[in-house]
Amino acid sequence: MEFSAQQIASLLQGTIEGDPDVKVSNFSKIEEGKPGTLTFLANLKYAHHIYDTKASVVLVNNDFKPEQPIRATLIRVENAYAALAILLNLVEKSKSKKKGVDSTAFIAASATVGEDCYIGNFAYIGEGAKLGKNCMIYPYAYIGDNVTVGDNCTFYPHATVYENCQIGNNCILHAGSVIGADGFGFAPEGEVYKKIPQLGNVIIEDDVEIGANTTIDRAVMDSTIIRKGVKLDNLVQIAHNVEIGENTVMAAQVGIAGSVKVGKHCMFGGQVGLAGHIHITDHVVFGAQAGVISDVKEPMTLLGAPAINAKNFMRSSAIFNRLPDIYRTIGQLQREIEQLKTEINKQ
């Protein structure tokens, strides 16, 4: 399906610079642009590619100022990255969707399935489970007893939701994700560990996306809670009784220990680790591999392990790189001091 630059600009409420009639039918990266494709420029670090790209249309921010002529047609918008997301979502929604219930799927007699749901081969819907409208349950997905699922949710193959958990509207669970497995609770008795039953559940609110092979443990009692708008990458581990605030995002391999409370609009780089029972306020940013062992009470960017304020981390890193020279200098000064002491004692 082809669209003209004018049609796209009208949809995005953008302004055109160049040929309004040029047509595109696909997307491309700006450095690999091909004729007939649309690309975008949101980060000025890649601005040099816009002068050479062969893409026909480029989305740019309103404040972008070219330094030389550009062959492509530009569509200026307030936020080029957000505008691209709008277009990609429209393309995604236009794809034909699977429908119906496969004959090999198991749906318990006491389960309730909403209108227009797809349930694929060997998917399992347990006793008392409730699915909303327009859900997509792919082959081998597992929805346990008494699980509730809202409208417009997608469960990819082998996504697993244990009993009594709650999933909101418009949620996506990617392949291999596990919601509601037991939290890591064991009590030492002599030389062995006794399991502590995990009797709570997991509550996932609306518009949450869970990456492939990400795990969210059920609470010991009460609930592990993932608030609305949270986005979790692949291979993230959320322990029991954790609460993640609205619109917080986490990159791959983040690990959150038990009973941590994370605020709204926080950002976690890859492999960040949080110790148990700490509280993180809103709008905190953690750089990759940050190790956090205490509460964070003010919005800031943290780096390192143990994590510290990013500016202090940068200064400390600069000193760390100079440690061999500093060590040699200290050694030389110590020798000079000993020589001075020896000369003074001779007098």
HELIX and SHEET records of a PDB file:
HELIX    1   1 ALA A    5  LEU A   12  1                                   8    
HELIX    2   2 ILE A   30  GLU A   32  5                                   3    
HELIX    3   3 LEU A   44  TYR A   51  5                                   8    
HELIX    4   4 ALA A   80  SER A   94  1                                  15    
HELIX    5   5 ALA A  310  ASN A  321  1                                  12    
HELIX    6   6 LEU A  323  LYS A  346  1                                  24    
SHEET    1   A 2 PHE A   3  SER A   4  0                                        
SHEET    2   A 2 LYS A  23  VAL A  24 -1                                        
SHEET    1   B 5 THR A  15  GLU A  17  0                                        
SHEET    2   B 5 THR A  73  VAL A  77 -1                                        
SHEET    3   B 5 VAL A  57  ASN A  61  1                                        
SHEET    4   B 5 THR A  37  LEU A  41  1                                        
SHEET    5   B 5 ASN A  26  PHE A  27  1                                        
SHEET    1   C12 GLY A 100  VAL A 101  0                                        
SHEET    2   C12 TYR A 118  ILE A 119  1                                        
SHEET    3   C12 MET A 136  ILE A 137  1                                        
SHEET    4   C12 THR A 154  PHE A 155  1                                        
SHEET    5   C12 ILE A 172  LEU A 173  1                                        
SHEET    6   C12 GLU A 209  ILE A 210  1                                        
SHEET    7   C12 LYS A 231  LEU A 232  1                                        
SHEET    8   C12 VAL A 249  MET A 250  1                                        
SHEET    9   C12 MET A 267  PHE A 268  1                                        
SHEET   10   C12 VAL A 285  PHE A 286  1                                        
SHEET   11   C12 THR A 301  LEU A 303  1                                        
SHEET   12   C12 ILE A 308  ASN A 309 -1                                        
SHEET    1   D10 PHE A 106  ILE A 107  0                                        
SHEET    2   D10 TYR A 124  ILE A 125  1                                        
SHEET    3   D10 TYR A 142  ILE A 143  1                                        
SHEET    4   D10 THR A 160  VAL A 161  1                                        
SHEET    5   D10 VAL A 178  ALA A 181  1                                        
SHEET    6   D10 THR A 215  ASP A 217  1                                        
SHEET    7   D10 GLN A 237  ILE A 238  1                                        
SHEET    8   D10 GLY A 255  ILE A 256  1                                        
SHEET    9   D10 GLY A 273  LEU A 274  1                                        
SHEET   10   D10 GLY A 291  VAL A 292  1                                        
SHEET    1   E 9 THR A 112  VAL A 113  0                                        
SHEET    2   E 9 LYS A 130  LEU A 131  1                                        
SHEET    3   E 9 THR A 148  VAL A 149  1                                        
SHEET    4   E 9 GLN A 166  ILE A 167  1                                        
SHEET    5   E 9 ASN A 201  ILE A 204  1                                        
SHEET    6   E 9 SER A 223  ILE A 226  1                                        
SHEET    7   E 9 GLU A 243  ILE A 244  1                                        
SHEET    8   E 9 LYS A 261  VAL A 262  1                                        
SHEET    9   E 9 HIS A 279  ILE A 280  1                                        
SHEET    1   F 2 PHE A 186  GLU A 189  0                                        
SHEET    2   F 2 VAL A 192  LYS A 195 -1                                        
END                                                                             
